[in-house]
Amino acid sequence: MNSRIFRFALASLMAFSLASMARAELDPSDRTGFRQLERAFTLDWNQHNAAALAALWVEDGDLVDPFGNAASGRAAIEQLLSMQLGPAGIFGRSRYEIKRSTYRLITSEVAVADWTVTVYNMLDDIRAPLPPQTHQVVLVLTKNASFSWLVNAARPTPYVGLREVQGGVEEELESQDRE
């Protein structure tokens, strides 16, 4: 009896593993939905419209910004973005540009997005302008009932210390090797 239960459990586990390895394929409506999300996100950011930007999240979504500030739930995300995108905020005069984006469907209703983004006109902690800041944003997206993609979770990560405004990774690594 135990052998039969073990074989059933093993077969179930193998079937689940194989099913989870098979990824859903992107169809044209998914690609359109992803592009619509990118356009809305960029437009809302560049208009510094925290309410519209937060509306791109699912109700119980979350955001951990590059500074470690966490917001859980659409209302908290809007509050965080309002502080940051407002006139006195670090992103109050910023402009957002998605340079590259890739998407991977996990299921037909869940996707992972990977955006390379540059933020222009950002301010530092003493309100001085910073050079353009490039970072990576990983998002978990879910498709809603109207077949639009919404953000479930977002994790922007800056490229800290790898590149100077001019030069590149190799140049900085070479200078570290000489020290």
N, C-alpha and C positions, 0 to 999 in steps of 0.2 A: 504494500500500500504506500509506504513512504517513498519507494522508488518511483511509483507512478506520479505522485504529487511533485517529487523533485523534477522529473522529466517534463511535466506540464509547466511548472514554474520556469524551468530553463528555456523551454520552447517559447513561452510567453515573453520572457525577457529578451530573447533573441529577436522575436518578431517586432517587439517595441523598439529595440535598438535599430533594426533595419529600417523601420518606418520613419524613425526620427532622423535617420541619415539622409533620406530622400527629401530634397528641398523642393518646395513649390517653384514653379517657373513664373517669371515676370511676364505678364501679358500687357498689351498696349494700354489698357485702362489703368493698370498699376503705374506704369511709367508716367502717364498723364497726371495721375493723382500725386505722385512724388514731385513732379515739376510744379504743380499747383501749390503744394505745401512750401516748396522752396521760394516761389514768387511771393506768396503771402507772408512768409516769415521775414524775408528781406524787406518787403514793402512796409510791414508793420514796424520792424526795427528802425528802418530809416526815417519813418514818420514819428518815431518815439512814442508809439501807441501801445502802452503796456497792456491795456485791456484786450485789444485785438490780438496781440501776440500771445497772451495767456490763453485766449480762446482756442488756440491751436493745440492745446494740451487736452487730454481726456480729463474728466472731472477729478479723478484721484491720481493724476500724474505727478511727477516730481522732477525737480531740477537741482543739480548741485553745480554752482557756477565755478569758474576757474579760481576763485578766491576761497573756496570751501564753504560758502554760504549755501545752505540747503533750504528748499521750500517744497512742501508736500501739499498737494491739492491746488486746484486752479486759483482759488482766492489768494493763497499764500504766494504762489508764483507771480500773480499780478502785483501783489504788494512789493515783492523783491524787485521785479522789473520796473515798477513805478519809481522806486528809489534810485535805481541805477540809470534808467533812461530819462529821468526828470532833468530839469534845467541845472540842478546842482549835482547831479549824479555823474559817476565816472564815465558813463556812456551818453551823457546828455547832448553832446554834439557829434556823436559818432555816426559812422556810416558802415554798414555791414555788407560784405560781398562774399557769396559762396563761389569759390574758385573751382572746386571739383566735388563731385558727389558720386557715391556708389551705394547700391542697395542690394540687400540679400533677403529674400523671403524665407522666413523660418516655417511659416504655414501660410495658407492663402490669406490669413487675416493678421499676421504678425510679421514685421520686417525689422531689420537692423539697417540703419543708415549711417554712413560715414562721410562727413562733410569736411573739406578743407576750407577754412574761412579766414578772411582778413578783415580786421576791424580797424577803421581809420578814425583819426581825431579823438582817440581815447585820452583820458586825463589820468595822471598818476595821483598818488595820495596827497600831494601838495598842490593839486590843480594845474600842474604843468603838462603841456601836450606831450604825448608819447609818439614815437614813430609807429607806422602801421604794425599791428600785432597779428601774426598768423597763428592759428590754432586748429586743432582737430576737434570735431564734435561728433560724438557717438550718440545716436538716438535709437530708442526702441519705439517703433511706430505700431499703431493698431488701426485697422480699418473699421470705421463705424458703420451704422446701419445704412447710411446714404452712400456708402462706398468711397468716402473720403478718408484720407490718412491723417491721423492725429498723433501727436507726440505723447507717449506714455512716460518716457524717461529721457532726460538729456544730460550729457556729461561733456561739456567743453573743456579741453585740456590745452593750455598754451604750450608753445615750443619755447621753454625757458632755457636760456643760456646756450642754445645750440647754434643760433645764427645772429650775427650782428646785422645792422641795417644794410651795410655793404659787406661783401665777402660771403663765406659759407661755412658749412660744417667742417670741411677739410682744413680751411684756414685756421679756424679756432682750435681744432684738434692739434694741428701742427704747432701752434703757439703754446699749447699746454705741454706738448712733448719737449719743447725747448726749455721749459722752466725747471 
